[in-house]
Amino acid sequence: MKKIVLAGGTGFIGTYLAKKFTKEQQAQVLMISRRQGHIAWNDREAIVAALEEADMLINLAGKSVNCRYNENNKELILKSRTETTNILGSAVEACRIPPRTWFNASTATIYRHAEDKPMTEEQGEIGEGFSVEVAKEWERAFFSFRLPQTRQIALRIAIVLGPGGGVMTPYVNLVKFGLGGVQGTGKQRFSWIHVEDLYRMILFLQGKEELSGVFNGASPYPVTNKELMEQLRLALNRRMGLPSPKWLLELGAGLIRTETELVLKSRWVIPDRLCKAGFHFAYDTLNEALADILKR
């Protein structure tokens, strides 16, 4: 039986992965989190034991960025990523037979705001600002470990779409209540990935032992915000949607305690390394992804 360790796997993505690995791969899935009944982050002995002879370690831990970026939240966002990564790296080092592969989440937000050209792993330009610094420190912590027996892969994950959670719920609600127009200029790129393809991507990379390093976890066909909202309205049979200019988004973000960066930053990210390695997406276009998600 395969043994897969999911760290920070209690959210939308982790829950989906755990179900798929259990059902389709007949794997034993062990969870590290702050929830009762899971392996605790401060239980080093239990973490090392879980990692012994594991096929995969997948780390998704980190405080949600869907909050206001005040000093307290900034510190929590950074520490929740770097400290958990360091805990895991130290535990892998302590293993007699460590995990074959360590997948560590990163973010496509590491690239600059791009409306002029796409960002690939080799040609992408790293951006500036708080979110970028978090991503850089996260990857720095991950790759600071030299693990000769464990392959390390950092997944720069774009916006994850899937049934029953993630960003789909707020977007669907916006459209249903008539607010499904463009946000800001509507020109900003929206890089995304279906959660099923994220799962398939992990399996694909696990089987390609010659591959390691950074991979963009995104569909090869990102869209503009204008196209995103148009396709959502079409899928939900809503003809009209009021636009949300930047000033209104900033007002709304303050009211619901979040940041406009989540919708206004242009993420134009292409999975160049995956495509060159021969990975084929089940849902490479947004209309295919939305059709699958909304029918469920």
C-alpha positions in Angstrom: 0.0 0.0 0.0 1.2 3.5 -0.9 1.8 5.8 2.0 1.1 9.5 1.4 1.6 12.2 4.0 -0.5 15.4 3.6 0.7 18.3 5.7 -1.8 21.1 6.1 -4.3 19.1 4.1 -7.6 20.1 5.8 -8.6 22.8 3.3 -10.3 22.6 -0.1 -7.3 21.2 -2.0 -6.1 18.8 0.7 -9.5 17.3 1.3 -9.9 16.7 -2.5 -6.4 15.1 -2.7 -7.0 12.9 0.3 -10.2 11.5 -1.1 -8.7 10.8 -4.5 -5.5 9.2 -3.1 -7.6 7.0 -0.8 -10.2 6.0 -3.4 -8.2 5.8 -6.6 -4.8 4.9 -5.4 -5.8 2.8 -2.4 -3.2 4.7 -0.5 -2.8 5.2 3.2 -3.1 9.0 3.8 -1.7 10.5 7.0 -2.5 14.1 7.9 -0.4 16.6 9.7 -2.4 19.5 10.9 -3.7 21.4 14.0 -6.9 19.4 14.0 -7.6 16.8 16.7 -7.0 13.3 15.5 -4.3 14.3 13.1 -0.5 14.3 13.7 0.4 17.5 15.5 3.0 19.9 14.2 4.8 19.8 17.5 5.0 16.0 17.6 8.3 15.6 15.9 8.6 11.8 16.7 5.2 11.2 15.1 6.0 13.2 12.0 9.3 11.3 11.5 7.4 8.0 11.9 4.8 9.0 9.4 7.4 10.1 6.9 9.4 6.8 7.2 9.1 4.9 3.9 6.4 7.3 2.6 5.9 7.5 -1.2 5.0 11.1 -1.1 5.0 14.1 1.3 2.7 16.9 0.1 2.9 20.1 2.0 0.0 22.6 1.6 0.3 24.3 5.0 -0.2 28.0 5.3 -2.6 30.6 6.6 -5.1 31.7 4.0 -4.2 34.9 2.2 -7.9 35.9 2.1 -7.5 38.5 4.8 -6.3 42.0 5.4 -2.5 42.4 5.2 -2.0 44.0 8.6 1.2 43.4 10.4 -0.2 40.5 12.5 -1.6 38.7 9.5 1.5 39.3 7.4 3.6 37.6 10.1 1.2 34.7 10.4 1.0 34.2 6.6 4.8 34.1 6.4 5.5 32.0 9.5 2.8 29.5 8.8 4.6 28.6 5.5 8.3 28.8 6.4 8.1 27.3 9.9 6.0 24.3 8.8 8.4 23.7 5.8 11.4 23.8 8.1 9.7 21.3 10.5 9.1 18.9 7.6 12.6 19.3 6.2 14.1 18.6 9.5 11.9 15.5 9.9 12.8 14.2 6.4 16.5 14.5 7.4 15.9 12.4 10.5 14.3 9.5 8.5 16.1 6.3 8.0 14.2 5.7 4.7 12.8 9.2 3.8 9.9 10.0 1.4 10.7 9.4 -2.3 9.2 12.8 -3.3 8.4 16.0 -1.4 5.9 18.2 -3.1 5.8 21.7 -1.5 3.2 24.2 -2.4 4.3 27.6 -3.6 2.3 30.2 -5.5 2.0 31.6 -9.0 1.8 35.0 -7.3 5.6 34.9 -7.2 5.7 36.3 -10.7 5.2 40.0 -11.5 1.9 41.6 -12.5 2.0 40.7 -16.2 -0.3 41.9 -19.0 2.4 42.0 -21.7 3.7 38.4 -21.8 3.3 35.0 -20.1 5.6 33.8 -17.2 7.2 30.4 -17.6 9.5 28.7 -15.0 12.6 29.6 -17.0 11.6 33.0 -18.4 9.2 34.3 -15.8 10.1 37.5 -13.9 9.8 37.5 -10.2 7.7 40.4 -8.9 7.8 42.7 -5.8 5.7 43.3 -2.8 4.6 41.3 0.3 3.0 38.3 -1.5 6.1 37.9 -3.6 8.4 38.1 -0.6 6.4 35.4 1.1 6.6 33.1 -1.9 10.4 33.7 -2.2 10.9 32.9 1.5 8.7 29.8 1.2 10.7 28.4 -1.7 14.0 29.4 0.0 13.1 27.5 3.1 12.1 24.4 1.0 15.2 24.3 -1.2 17.5 25.1 1.7 17.4 21.3 2.5 19.7 19.1 0.6 18.0 15.7 0.5 19.9 13.1 -1.6 17.2 10.4 -1.2 14.2 12.7 -1.7 13.2 14.4 -4.9 12.0 18.0 -4.2 9.3 19.7 -6.3 7.9 23.2 -5.7 4.4 23.7 -7.3 3.7 27.3 -8.1 0.0 26.8 -8.0 -2.4 29.2 -9.7 -6.0 29.8 -8.6 -7.5 26.4 -8.0 -11.1 25.8 -9.3 -13.2 22.8 -8.2 -16.6 21.7 -7.0 -17.8 22.6 -3.5 -15.1 25.0 -2.4 -12.2 27.3 -3.2 -12.9 30.5 -5.1 -15.8 29.1 -7.1 -18.3 29.8 -4.3 -17.7 33.6 -4.1 -17.5 33.9 -7.9 -20.7 32.0 -8.5 -22.5 34.2 -5.8 -21.3 37.4 -7.5 -22.8 36.3 -10.8 -26.0 35.1 -9.3 -26.6 38.4 -7.5 -25.9 40.4 -10.7 -22.4 41.5 -9.9 -20.6 39.3 -12.5 -19.2 42.1 -14.6 -15.5 42.9 -15.1 -13.4 43.7 -12.0 -11.1 46.6 -12.4 -10.0 47.0 -16.0 -10.9 43.4 -16.8 -7.5 43.1 -18.7 -5.7 41.4 -15.8 -4.9 37.7 -16.6 -6.5 35.0 -14.6 -4.3 31.9 -14.3 -6.2 28.9 -13.0 -6.1 25.1 -12.7 -8.9 22.5 -12.1 -8.3 20.7 -8.8 -8.5 17.4 -10.7 -5.6 18.4 -12.9 -3.6 19.4 -9.8 -4.1 15.8 -8.5 -3.2 14.3 -11.9 -0.1 16.6 -12.1 1.2 15.3 -8.8 0.8 11.7 -10.0 2.4 12.5 -13.3 5.5 14.1 -11.6 5.7 11.3 -9.1 6.2 8.9 -12.0 8.9 11.1 -13.7 11.8 10.5 -11.5 14.1 12.6 -13.6 12.1 15.7 -12.9 12.6 18.0 -9.9 12.6 21.7 -9.1 10.0 24.3 -9.8 6.8 23.6 -11.8 4.0 26.0 -12.6 0.7 24.5 -11.5 -1.6 26.2 -14.0 -3.7 25.5 -17.1 -1.9 26.4 -20.4 -4.8 28.6 -21.3 -5.3 31.5 -18.9 -8.0 34.1 -19.6 -8.5 37.8 -18.9 -10.8 38.8 -16.0 -13.3 40.0 -18.6 -13.3 36.5 -20.3 -13.6 34.8 -16.9 -16.7 36.8 -15.9 -18.2 36.3 -19.4 -17.8 32.6 -19.2 -19.1 32.4 -15.7 -22.2 34.4 -16.7 -22.7 32.1 -19.7 -22.3 28.9 -17.7 -24.8 30.2 -15.1 -27.2 31.6 -17.7 -26.9 35.2 -16.5 -27.0 37.8 -19.4 -25.9 40.8 -17.4 -23.4 41.6 -14.7 -22.5 44.9 -13.1 -18.8 45.9 -13.3 -16.7 46.5 -10.2 -14.3 49.4 -10.7 -11.1 49.5 -8.6 -12.4 52.0 -6.1 -15.5 49.9 -5.4 -13.4 46.7 -5.0 -11.1 48.5 -2.5 -14.2 49.6 -0.5 -15.6 46.1 -0.6 -12.3 44.5 0.3 -12.2 46.6 3.4 -15.7 45.6 4.4 -15.1 41.9 4.0 -11.6 42.0 5.4 -9.6 40.9 2.3 -7.2 42.5 -0.3 -7.9 43.6 -3.9 -4.7 42.0 -5.0 -6.5 38.7 -5.1 -8.6 39.9 -8.1 -6.6 42.8 -9.6 -3.1 41.3 -9.9 -2.5 39.9 -13.4 -1.2 36.4 -13.1 -0.2 35.2 -16.6 1.4 31.8 -15.9 2.1 29.0 -18.3 3.1 25.4 -17.3 5.9 25.2 -19.8 7.9 22.5 -18.0 4.9 20.2 -17.6 3.8 20.6 -21.2 7.3 19.8 -22.4 7.4 16.7 -20.2 4.3 15.4 -21.9 1.6 16.2 -19.3 -1.9 16.5 -20.8 -4.6 18.4 -19.0 -8.1 16.9 -18.5 -9.5 20.5 -18.3 -7.2 22.8 -20.2 -9.8 25.4 -21.2 -11.9 27.4 -18.8 -15.2 26.5 -20.4 -14.5 22.8 -20.0 -13.5 23.3 -16.3 -16.6 25.3 -15.5 -18.9 22.8 -17.3 -17.5 20.0 -15.1 -17.5 22.0 -11.8 -21.0 23.5 -12.2 -22.7 20.3 -13.2 -21.5 18.8 -9.9 
